[in-house]
Amino acid sequence: MNTLPRTPEEVFHAFAPRVYTLARRMLGHWADAEEVTHGVLLQVMESLDAFTEISELSDWLRRVAVRAVLARRRR
């Protein structure tokens, strides 16, 4: 994928599997992983205009996902 996703469907298909996998691996529970994934994807949609390259977005997405998982684990 060379272009940035722009629609909610494109964002979901592009990033949901890897965010969910990361969250599931770190949290160990599917429901918590789904909740984190949903929150992270909403953040991505709100911030898409700040990115010009997919690599920038992917790096940022991973950092956001890890921070969201760690926050969830603290609760």
N, C-alpha and C positions, 0 to 999 in steps of 0.2 A: 504494500500500500504506500504510494508516494504522495498522495494528496491528503490533506486534513479532512476528517469527517466533519460534516456540517449539520446534518439532521440528527434528531434523537435516535432514529433507527441506525444510522451509520455509526454513531458513537457507541451505541449498545453493541452492535455486531463487531466493531473494531476492538473494544476494550473490555467488555463485560467478562469474557472468559478468563483473561489473564488476571483481572482484579479479583474475581471470585476465587480463582485457584490460589492466589497469594493469600487472600483472607482465610480461606478454608484451611490451608496448610498452617497458618499461624494461629488461628483460633480453635480449630478442631471441631467446630460445630457449624452445620450448614445454614441454620437460621441466622446466626450472628454474621456469617460470611455474606449472606444475601443482603442483610441490612447495611453492612459496610459498603458493599458493592453499589447498592442503590445510592447511598450518600456520595460516594466518590464520583459516580457517573453524573450526578446532578452538578457537582462542582465543575466537572469537565465541561458540561454544557454551558455553564455560566462564564467560563473563562476561555472559550475557544478563540475569541478574537485576539487574545494576547499572544497567540502562537503563530509562527510563520512556517515552521517545519515540523514534520511528524516526529523527528527525533527529539526535539525540544519538548513536545507534548508527551511523548512516551516516558522520558526521564522524569518530568514533573509528575505525571500520573503515578508512577511507581512511588515517588516520595510521599505524595498525598495518601496513597493507599496504605503504605506502611504506617504513617502517622495515625490514620484513622483506625487501623487495627490495634495499634498500641494504646490509643485512647479507649477503645472498646474493652481491651483487656484490663485496663485500670478500673473500669466500672464494676 
